[in-house]
Amino acid sequence: MEPQDFADVLKAVRSFVREQVVPREEEIEETDAIPESLRRTSRDMGLFGYALPEEYGGLGLSLSEEVRLVFELGYASPAFRSMFGTSNGIAGQVLVNSGTPEQKDAWLPRLASGEVIGAFALTESEAGSDPSTLTTTAVRDGDGDGYVIDGAKRFITNAPEADVFMVFARTGGAGSRGISTFLVEKGADGLRIGPADQKMGQRGAHTAEVFFDGVRVPADAMVGTEGTGFRTAMASLAHGRLSIAAVCVGLAQRILDETVAYAKERSQGGRTIGEYQLVQGLIADSQTELYAGRSMVLEAARAYDAGEDTKLGPSCAKYYCSEMVGRVADRAVQVYGGMGYMRGVAVERFYRDVRLFRIYEGTSQIQQLVIARNLLR
Ligand SMILES: Cc1cc2nc3c(=O)[nH]c(=O)nc-3n(C[C@H](O)[C@H](O)[C@H](O)COP(=O)(O)OP(=O)(O)OC[C@H]3O[C@@H](n4cnc5c(N)ncnc54)[C@H](O)[C@@H]3O)c2cc1C
């Protein structure tokens, strides 16, 4: 995107998030839903397709641009970004990287406009950190003209709302080489979505189990070629990890801003608590780590766009920033004292919300393994 156009997008998104989304965070928490007016404005602003190619109706941002946009989106309740995060990220990128021209034509413009919602269905009850052991199967139909999918996925973001699922299923052979990717549409016979999970945080974003009971799909529902599903999933996740790291940076900035504001306003012993050096230490540590996280994400995105590194940087950034935002939220609760432990206070909500970032799209331990294996190889 032209630099001036991108600057305009950033400015518009920044004011939308701060002036319209932030004031409605408590409502999102209470209703466990994103208000329709915010959804509509997000669609109008192109947010359902910021990472999807321009030729399919997206904004076509590079990863360097995307992370800067996500710094802004991350400033509000993470459920807000999650509304379009999967369509842009792990689900949408499956089609961008591996879809046929027909699949791209059929789905990307509708994903980018927000008309349809995508989901990425990889995790199973016995295959989480190691998805290469997944057991959902896709067996060639008797006529040889398609596949029949059987199995179950869990913790699938957007499953209750999704119109199209990127499903990873075993087509033959053990391990990562036996997995293929399929597009499965909502309403397919034998497809059932469980009730929404009751989560610790991020209310307004929903996950659920997804069951496949003899779901028939045509042969052209396969994304990429047979046996390439694992690679497709990993490529999508690498992109997604940088995006998650950027959300962590945006949210850490918000939490730190809340912390500083409170430290300037709250008094004890005749002084504002911000005047006490031990409180200043908490604030300084959060600012320093936030600065490091932001710098790391920007550099990792640059290297990704330049084709220099699509793996190590995203894992380092996801690992560091998800741990960093956890520490920033923890210090925020500390600075708030007893108030930080009370429902209805933003930092208490964020403390619960940020816990997820160390778990999904690869736990911190899995990022450590990816990082070390890349170095030791
Ligand atoms: C809110 C939410 C949304 C999600 N959205 C999606 C989604 O949209 N699509 C999707 O497919 N999945 C999704 N997930 C699933 C998520 O990616 C997994 O939960 C995650 O990868 C961890 O898998 P697991 O829960 O099975 O934990 P496990 O794999 O059982 O891990 C348990 C613990 O063991 C550790 N561990 C496991 N293996 C190793 C190892 N080899 N070395 C060291 N430590 C290890 C882990 O780090 C962790 O601490 C979501 C999860 C949540 C909670």
The ligand as an SDF file (V2000), in Angstrom:
LIG
                    3D

 53 58  0  0  0  0  0  0  0  0999 V2000
   -9.1290  -20.0710   23.2640 C   0  0  0  0  0  0  0  0  0  0  0  0
   -8.4340  -21.0310   22.3500 C   0  0  0  0  0  0  0  0  0  0  0  0
   -8.5500  -20.8600   20.9810 C   0  0  0  0  0  0  0  0  0  0  0  0
   -7.9740  -21.7910   20.1120 C   0  0  0  0  0  0  0  0  0  0  0  0
   -8.1900  -21.6760   18.7570 N   0  0  0  0  0  0  0  0  0  0  0  0
   -7.7830  -22.6860   17.9360 C   0  0  0  0  0  0  0  0  0  0  0  0
   -8.1410  -22.6750   16.5450 C   0  0  0  0  0  0  0  0  0  0  0  0
   -8.7870  -21.7550   16.0390 O   0  0  0  0  0  0  0  0  0  0  0  0
   -7.7700  -23.7390   15.7840 N   0  0  0  0  0  0  0  0  0  0  0  0
   -7.0490  -24.7820   16.2820 C   0  0  0  0  0  0  0  0  0  0  0  0
   -6.7560  -25.7000   15.5390 O   0  0  0  0  0  0  0  0  0  0  0  0
   -6.6800  -24.8080   17.5990 N   0  0  0  0  0  0  0  0  0  0  0  0
   -7.0360  -23.7950   18.4300 C   0  0  0  0  0  0  0  0  0  0  0  0
   -6.6990  -23.8030   19.7550 N   0  0  0  0  0  0  0  0  0  0  0  0
   -5.9050  -24.9310   20.2610 C   0  0  0  0  0  0  0  0  0  0  0  0
   -4.5000  -24.5290   20.6950 C   0  0  0  0  0  0  0  0  0  0  0  0
   -3.6990  -24.2460   19.5920 O   0  0  0  0  0  0  0  0  0  0  0  0
   -3.9610  -25.6750   21.5900 C   0  0  0  0  0  0  0  0  0  0  0  0
   -4.7020  -25.6310   22.7980 O   0  0  0  0  0  0  0  0  0  0  0  0
   -2.4810  -25.5580   21.8570 C   0  0  0  0  0  0  0  0  0  0  0  0
   -1.7300  -25.7600   20.6860 O   0  0  0  0  0  0  0  0  0  0  0  0
   -2.0050  -26.5480   22.9410 C   0  0  0  0  0  0  0  0  0  0  0  0
   -2.4770  -27.8280   22.7010 O   0  0  0  0  0  0  0  0  0  0  0  0
   -3.2250  -28.6260   23.8830 P   0  0  0  0  0  0  0  0  0  0  0  0
   -4.2570  -27.7400   24.4510 O   0  0  0  0  0  0  0  0  0  0  0  0
   -3.6390  -29.9400   23.3710 O   0  0  0  0  0  0  0  0  0  0  0  0
   -2.1080  -28.7970   25.0180 O   0  0  0  0  0  0  0  0  0  0  0  0
   -1.0350  -29.9810   25.0960 P   0  0  0  0  0  0  0  0  0  0  0  0
   -0.4190  -30.1880   23.7620 O   0  0  0  0  0  0  0  0  0  0  0  0
   -1.6480  -31.1490   25.7800 O   0  0  0  0  0  0  0  0  0  0  0  0
    0.0610  -29.3340   26.0430 O   0  0  0  0  0  0  0  0  0  0  0  0
   -0.0310  -29.3600   27.4600 C   0  0  0  0  0  0  0  0  0  0  0  0
    1.3010  -28.8500   28.0250 C   0  0  0  0  0  0  0  0  0  0  0  0
    2.3720  -29.7110   27.6180 O   0  0  0  0  0  0  0  0  0  0  0  0
    3.3660  -28.9540   26.9510 C   0  0  0  0  0  0  0  0  0  0  0  0
    3.9370  -29.7640   25.8670 N   0  0  0  0  0  0  0  0  0  0  0  0
    3.2800  -30.5010   24.9330 C   0  0  0  0  0  0  0  0  0  0  0  0
    4.1440  -31.0820   24.0940 N   0  0  0  0  0  0  0  0  0  0  0  0
    5.3780  -30.7110   24.4970 C   0  0  0  0  0  0  0  0  0  0  0  0
    6.6970  -30.9730   24.0310 C   0  0  0  0  0  0  0  0  0  0  0  0
    6.9320  -31.7420   22.9580 N   0  0  0  0  0  0  0  0  0  0  0  0
    7.7360  -30.4310   24.7030 N   0  0  0  0  0  0  0  0  0  0  0  0
    7.5250  -29.6240   25.7820 C   0  0  0  0  0  0  0  0  0  0  0  0
    6.3130  -29.3410   26.2650 N   0  0  0  0  0  0  0  0  0  0  0  0
    5.2560  -29.8640   25.6260 C   0  0  0  0  0  0  0  0  0  0  0  0
    2.6600  -27.7350   26.4130 C   0  0  0  0  0  0  0  0  0  0  0  0
    3.5510  -26.6560   26.2070 O   0  0  0  0  0  0  0  0  0  0  0  0
    1.6640  -27.4660   27.5250 C   0  0  0  0  0  0  0  0  0  0  0  0
    2.3180  -26.7480   28.5520 O   0  0  0  0  0  0  0  0  0  0  0  0
   -7.2220  -22.8790   20.6320 C   0  0  0  0  0  0  0  0  0  0  0  0
   -7.0680  -23.0010   22.0170 C   0  0  0  0  0  0  0  0  0  0  0  0
   -7.6710  -22.1110   22.8730 C   0  0  0  0  0  0  0  0  0  0  0  0
   -7.5180  -22.3140   24.3650 C   0  0  0  0  0  0  0  0  0  0  0  0
  1  2  1  0
  2  3  1  0
  2 52  2  0
  3  4  2  0
  4  5  1  0
  4 50  1  0
  5  6  2  0
  6  7  1  0
  6 13  1  0
  7  8  2  0
  7  9  1  0
  9 10  1  0
 10 11  2  0
 10 12  1  0
 12 13  2  0
 13 14  1  0
 14 15  1  0
 14 50  1  0
 15 16  1  0
 16 17  1  0
 16 18  1  0
 18 19  1  0
 18 20  1  0
 20 21  1  0
 20 22  1  0
 22 23  1  0
 23 24  1  0
 24 25  2  0
 24 26  1  0
 24 27  1  0
 27 28  1  0
 28 29  2  0
 28 30  1  0
 28 31  1  0
 31 32  1  0
 32 33  1  0
 33 34  1  0
 33 48  1  0
 34 35  1  0
 35 36  1  0
 35 46  1  0
 36 37  1  0
 36 45  1  0
 37 38  2  0
 38 39  1  0
 39 40  1  0
 39 45  2  0
 40 41  1  0
 40 42  2  0
 42 43  1  0
 43 44  2  0
 44 45  1  0
 46 47  1  0
 46 48  1  0
 48 49  1  0
 50 51  2  0
 51 52  1  0
 52 53  1  0
M  END
$$$$
